[in-house]
């Protein structure tokens, strides 16, 4: 969870912890074309016994979401 928090901070996202494994993140301040609001959840993949991160877009364009999530995932080295 600390690595995810660090990756979102370096991607210029404001985050708050909603639950022990759930972050609510916002990228950009106003409703512009770069605005994106999403959730990042650390979850366990039961059949593989691995841990993964599930990203859910709540608001904003899909292009802004993809750009931010790609940046975060590359820093996490998934």
C-alpha positions as CSV (number, residue, x, y, z in Angstrom):
1,X,0.0,0.0,0.0
2,X,2.9,2.3,0.7
3,X,4.3,1.8,-2.8
4,X,0.9,2.6,-4.3
5,X,0.6,5.8,-2.2
6,X,4.1,6.8,-3.3
7,X,3.4,6.2,-7.0
8,X,0.1,8.2,-6.9
9,X,1.9,11.1,-5.1
10,X,4.6,11.2,-7.8
11,X,1.9,11.2,-10.5
12,X,0.5,14.4,-8.9
13,X,-2.6,12.8,-7.6
14,X,-4.4,13.9,-4.4
15,X,-5.4,10.7,-2.5
16,X,-7.2,9.8,0.6
17,X,-7.5,6.4,2.3
18,X,-11.2,5.3,2.3
19,X,-10.6,1.8,3.7
20,X,-7.4,-0.1,4.6
21,X,-6.8,-1.2,1.0
22,X,-8.8,1.4,-1.0
23,X,-7.5,4.9,-2.2
24,X,-9.7,7.6,-3.7
25,X,-7.5,9.6,-6.0
26,X,-8.0,12.9,-8.0
27,X,-5.7,14.1,-10.7
28,X,-5.9,17.8,-11.8
29,X,-7.9,20.4,-9.8
30,X,-10.8,21.4,-12.1
31,X,-13.1,19.7,-14.5
32,X,-10.7,20.0,-17.5
33,X,-9.7,17.5,-20.2
34,X,-6.9,16.3,-17.8
35,X,-9.3,15.8,-14.8
36,X,-9.7,12.3,-13.5
37,X,-11.2,10.8,-10.4
38,X,-10.6,7.2,-9.7
39,X,-10.2,4.5,-7.0
40,X,-7.2,2.2,-6.6
41,X,-7.8,-1.0,-4.6
42,X,-5.1,-3.5,-3.6
43,X,-6.7,-6.9,-4.0
44,X,-5.7,-10.5,-3.8
45,X,-5.9,-12.8,-6.9
46,X,-7.1,-16.0,-5.3
47,X,-6.3,-18.5,-7.9
48,X,-2.8,-17.3,-8.5
49,X,-2.0,-16.3,-4.9
50,X,-0.7,-12.9,-6.1
51,X,-1.6,-9.4,-5.1
52,X,-2.8,-6.9,-7.7
53,X,-4.2,-3.4,-8.0
54,X,-7.6,-2.7,-9.4
55,X,-8.2,0.8,-10.8
56,X,-11.8,2.1,-11.3
57,X,-12.6,5.4,-13.1
58,X,-15.3,7.4,-11.4
59,X,-15.2,10.6,-13.3
60,X,-13.2,12.3,-16.1
61,X,-12.2,11.2,-19.6
62,X,-11.0,7.8,-20.4
63,X,-7.8,9.2,-22.0
64,X,-6.9,11.1,-18.8
65,X,-7.6,8.0,-16.8
66,X,-5.4,5.8,-19.0
67,X,-2.6,8.3,-18.9
68,X,-2.5,8.5,-15.1
69,X,-3.0,4.8,-14.5
70,X,-0.2,3.9,-17.0
71,X,2.1,6.3,-15.2
72,X,1.2,4.8,-11.8
73,X,1.5,1.2,-13.0
74,X,4.9,1.8,-14.6
75,X,6.2,3.1,-11.2
76,X,4.8,0.1,-9.4
77,X,6.5,-2.3,-11.8
78,X,3.5,-4.6,-12.2
